[in-house]
Amino acid sequence: MPAAALILLYLALALAPLGLAWAQGLPPRGPWDELASGLGLVALAMILLEFLQLGRFRTTTAKVGSDVVMRAHQLLARVALGAALLHPFLYTAPMKQAPVWDTTRQTAIDASWSGLWPGIAAWLLLGALVASGIGRDALGIRYQTWRALHGLGAVLVAGGGTLHALRAGRYSADPALAALWLAFLALALGALLWVYVISPLKQLRHPFRVASVTRAAERTWRLRLAPDSRRPFRYRAGQFAWLTIRHPVWSLNDNPFSIASAPAQDDGLEFIIKELGDSTSRLGQLQPGTRVWVDGPHGHLTLDAHQEAPGVALIAGGVGIAPLLGLLRELTATDDPRPTTLLYGNRVQEQIVARDELDRLTETHGTEIVHILSEPPKGWTGPTGQIDAALLRAHFGTPNHRDWLYVLCGPPAMIEAVESTLIDMGVPASHILSELFRYD
């Protein structure tokens, strides 16, 4: 399903309650009352659809990227919050029990407590949920704790909002719209069930064990995993997986890491992981044979859909070399004849990962390898500083390079600057692949 079709599908689902409400043909109320109801209908639909934007569903992430899905999850939650906040304040009709003759509730807003309290609870909790997502870093709690509370809060918002609509909604009293709400709620809860129950069950069928842990560079480790079953783990070079290490498969202690190995090489998996102060700081203590659960593959930094590109440019910063190393290994293993250039930036040369292997690729595959250091040692003859516009134009500034495929992975600031420069150079946005995992 193309990305445009996914957007259209989302809009169709989010606006479906409005369509069903209009199709009922009820006598219209004042414009502010209708606007208030419309905002409530759309807000609830968007809230329930948020559960499908968890970044774990490959149908969507394979097309637009997990980072885009998660960013949409954040921004659309804020839109839903805005609509929900306005919803109760726009009504102008009196809040009372409708007269006996007013069977369509045209003259009054249902103010029964049984219908109001679920909406009030969901309304308050939704604001807290979005605020905690925006200010998660300032809360000072462990990510796993926040994640559990966020999931529980989302379930309560979804349930409270649905119950409010079914009990107090003028339009939701219609059987067709009520059935839609129940279907949306079942879909939302089913999404959580898939991520936290069914997916771990699938991982149980294909466990991995630590084959080796070796130092790859300064504060960076090379983790090799071997399959503990005969069931193949199918992935494409450039993708990533969520790893659960030292914890049960149903734990919330999973983290995403890019796969540095290539499917054409062997059936094991390799990850290049940098110490970042959390559980990654203890990677060097992992013993061979330790059980590891793998959820994946995910991500869209792959070459499969870009076989027509006449050349491949890989631009990495720091540990962002991991998925690009996987791509280079796959290109070499499959004897891909296309010209390939890697720009690899680091602070110091001790941070360069797999330098000997990268140097060999110059001979075995003809890949042009360019190392850039921001703090070069004495006698360094390569480029220094950052991967900037001058460096990009020097290597990719000819008209022929505009049709190349550009794959970027590294710090967010680097990715944004490189993308902007490439577009200024005439490279189409569709020829640039990146995953930018940064959220405010």
N, C-alpha and C positions, 0 to 999 in steps of 0.2 A: 504494500500500500504506500503510494508516494506521500511525501510530507504534506503536500497541499491537501490531499484527501483526508489525512488525519485531522487537519485543522477544520475542514468542512464537516467532518464527522463530529468533532467536538462541538462546533457551533450548533449543529442540528440537535444534538442531545441536550445542550444547555438551554436551547430555546423551545424544546418540545413541550414543556409544561405550559408555556405561553400559548402555543398553538392549540393544545387541548382545552385550555381555559377559554380561548376565543371561540372554539368550535361548539361550546356549550350553548351559546346564544342567550345567555342570561341578560336581563335588563341592565343597561349600563348605569354605573353610579357616577359621582363627580369625578373629574379628571385626576384630582389628587388621590382619591381613594383607589382608582384603577392603577395609577402609577405605583402607589404603595404596595398593592397586591402583586403587581408585575415584578417589582424589585424583590419581593419576598420569594416569588416563584423561581426567578433566575438565580438568586443567591443560594437557595437550597439545592438547586440542580448543580451549581458549580461546586458547592461543598461536597456533595456526594461523588462528583466526578473527580475530585482531588485525589481520591483513593487509587485511581487508575494512573496517576502521575507520580509513582514512587521510584522511578528510575530502575526498576528491576524487571520490566516487561520488555523483552527483546523485540517484539513487534514494532514498538515505537522507538526504542533507543537505537535500533540498528539503522533507522532512517535519519534521525535528527541528532542523535547523541544523547547520552545519559545526562550530560550537563545541561543541555537545552531543555530536556524534560523536567529536570529538577528546578531550573530557573522558572519555567512556565508554572510549575507547581507553586512556587513562592508568589509570583506576581499575580496569578489568578486568585490565589487565596486572599490577597489584599483587595482585589476588585470585589470578590464575594463579600468580604468584611464590610467594605464601603456600602454595598447595596443593602446588606443586612442591618447596618447601623441606621440607615435612612428609613428603612421599611416601616417601623412602628410610628414614626413621627410625622408622616405625611398624611395620615388618615384625617379626614375632616368630619366624617359621619360620627354620630354619638356612639360611645361604647356601652352598649346595653343589650338586653335580650330583645331580639326582633319581635315586633307584633305578630300575633297569630296569623294575620292575613298576609304577612310578608314572608312567604315561604322561600323566596330566593335571597333573603337577607340584603335587600337593596337599600334599606334605610338605616341600618344599624350594623355595628361591628361587634362580633361575638366577643364578649368580655368574661366568659365563664372561666373560673380559675383552672378547671381541668384542662382547658385548651391553652391558657396563657402560660402556666408555669413551665411546661417543657420548652416553650419558645424563649422565655426570659432566661432560663438556665443556659440554653444553647447560645443565646445572644451574648451573654456575659462571658461564657467560656470561650467562644470563638475569638473575641477580642484578646483574651489572655493568651490563647493559643498562637495567634499571629504575632503578638508582641514578644512572646518568648522565643519564637523562631527568629525574629529580627535581632533580638538582643541576647541570643543564646550564649555568646562568648562572655558577656558581662554578668551572666547569672552565676558563674563560678561553680557549676555542678558538672559532674562527669557526663560525657556525651551519652553513654549508655543509659544513665538515669534520665537525662532529658529525652532521649529517644523513646523510652518506655512511657514516660508521662505524656509526651506528645501524641503517641499512638492511642493511649487510653483516652486522652482528651478529645481526640478526633472522633473516636467511636461515640463518646457521649454527645458531642455536638451533632453528629449525624443522626443518632437516635432521637435526641431531643427535638431537633429541627423537623424530622419526619413526623414525630408524634404531634407536634404543634400544628403542622399543616393538615394532618388528618382530622384533628379534633376541632380546630378553629378556622380552618381555611374555607372560604366561601366556594372557591372553585375546586378545591381538593376533595370536597364532599362527593364530587362526581366519581362513579366507579372506575372510569377509564384513567383519570388522573391519579386517583388513589392507588390503582394498580401500578402505574408508572413509578410513583414514589416508592412503593414496596420493592419493585424491581431494581430501582436505582440503589436502594439501601442494601438489598441482597448482593448486588454487584460490588458495592463498596466493601462490605464485610467479606465477600468472597476474595477480593483482591488482597486483603490482609491475611486471610486464611492461606492463600497461595504463597505469599512471601514468607510467612512465619511458621507455617506447618507443612504444606505440601512440598515447597522447594527444599526445606531441610530433609524431608523424607527421601527426596530424589538424590540428595547428596549422600545419604547413607548407602545408596547403591553403588557409589563410585568414590570410595575414600582414597585419600592420598597419604603418604608418609614422607617425612623429611629424608631425603637421600644425602644431602650435604648442606652445610652452611659455611661459606668462605668469604673472606673480606674481598670486596670488589674494588673499593677505593676508600678514601678517608671518610669514616663514619657511614659507610655504605656496604651493604651485604648482598651476596649472591645466594639466594635460596633455591635449591633444587628439590623438586618434589617428584616422587615416583608413584605411579598408580598402584593401588592395593587391590585392584580387581581387573578383570579382563575386559570390562566394558570400556570402549574408547571414549576419551574426552575430546570432543570435536570443537575446534576453535579456529579462528583465522589470525594470522600474524597481525599484531597491532592492537589486539583486544586486551581487556583486563578482566580480573575476577575478584570476587570478595573472598577473603581468606579468614577462616576461624581457626586460630592457633591456640592450643592449650585450653580450650573451652569446649563444652558440649556443642553439638550441631545446632541446637535450638537457642544458643546464647545470642545476646545482642552485641557481643564483642567481635564482630567481623569488620574488616577494613578492606578497601579496594586497593589493588596493586596491579600495575601493568605487567602483562606477560612478555618476557624478553626472549623466550624460545620461539622456535618456528615449527609449525606442524609437519613440515617436510623432513625435519631432522630426526626426531624420535618421539616416543609416546610420553615422555616426561614433561614437566613444566619447570621453567626457570623464571624467577622474579628478581629484579634489582630493587632493593629497598633501602631507603636512607633513614638513619636514626632521627626521629623527630621528637623525642622526649617522652613518648607514651610507651606502649608495649613494644614498639620497634626497637627501643634501646636495649632490649634483652634478646634480640635475635641471635647474637653470637653465642648465647648459652643454650640454644636449641640442640637437642641430641638427635642423631640419626634414628629413625624409627618413630619419631613423634607423630601422632595422628594429626592430620590437617584436613579440614573440610573446605571444599572449593565450590563456590556458587558462581556459575558463569557458563559460557563467556558473555561479556557485555562489551559495549563500545563499538564505534564505527570508524576508527583509524585504520581502515583496511584498504587494500588495493583492488579488491575484486571488481568493484563497479567502475574502475578507472583504468582498465586495460588499454584503452585507446590513447592514454597520455604518452607522448613521445619520450618523456624523461621524468625522473622522480627526484624531487628535492626534499631532503629531510633536515629539519632545523630543530635542534634540541638545546635545552638549557639544564645543566645539572643532571639530576636523576631522571629527567624527562627523556633521557636516552633509552630507557627501558623498552617502550613499545617500538621505537625506531630501530633498535638493535634487532628486535624480532623481525621487523620488515626487511632489514638488510640480510639477515640470515636466510629468510625465505627467498628473497631475490637471488641469492647466491645458490641455494640448494636446488632451485628450479631453473637455473641457468637463464634467468631473465636477461635479455640482451640490451635493455634500455640503459642509457647513461644515467648515473646516479651520483648525486652530490650530497654530502653531509656537512652541515655547519654545526659545530658542537661547542657550546660555550660553557666555561666553568670559571670559578674564581681563581683557583690555583691548580697546577698540574697534578697534584696528589688526588684531586677529585675526579680525574678522568677515569671513566669506567671502561674496562675491556680495551685498553689502548693497544695492546699487542694484536688482539683480534681485529680491531679496526684497521691497523696498519696493514695486516695481511690482506684485508679486503681490497686494498688498492691494487694488489697484484693479482689476486684470484678472481675478482669481479670487476676490476677497473673503477671502483668507486673512488671519487675524489673526496678525501677527508680533510676538513679544515678545522683545526682546533683554535679556539679563541679564549684567551685568558684575560681576566680583568686585573689580576695581580701576578704578572709574569715573573719568573725568576730571572736572574742575571744571565744574559746570553740567549734569551728566548728570541727566536727569529720569526715566529708566526704572528698573526694578527693579535692585537691587544684591545682591551676595552670591552664593549658590548657588541652584540649582533645588531648593528645599526643600519640605517638606510644606505650609507656608502658601501658597506660590506655586501649587502644584498644586491645592490646595483652592479657591483664589481663581478659578482658570480652569476647573476640571473638577469642582467640588464639588456640582453639582446631580444629582438622580436620573437625569436624561436622559443625562448624560455617562457613566453606567456601561456603556452599550451601545456606546460609541464604540470604535474601534480605536486602540490606543496603540502607536506605533512608536518605539523608543528606540535611540540610537546615541551613544556617547561613552565617557569614561573608565569603567572597571569600577566604581569606587566610586559614581559618579553613577548608573549603571544599577541597581545593587543597591538604592540608597536610593530611587530613583524607583519601582522595581517594588514594594518593600515598602510604600511609601505608597499607591500605587494599589490594591493588594490590600486594605489597611486601609480604603480609601474605598469598597470594595465592587465594584471592577472585577474581573471573572473573569480568572483567569490566562490563559485561552484568548484573551482580547482584548488581550494584551500581547505584542508581538514585539520581540525583541532578540537580538543575537549578542554574547556576552561572551567575548572571546578573552583569557583569563587562566588560566594553568596554573601550579601549584606544582611 
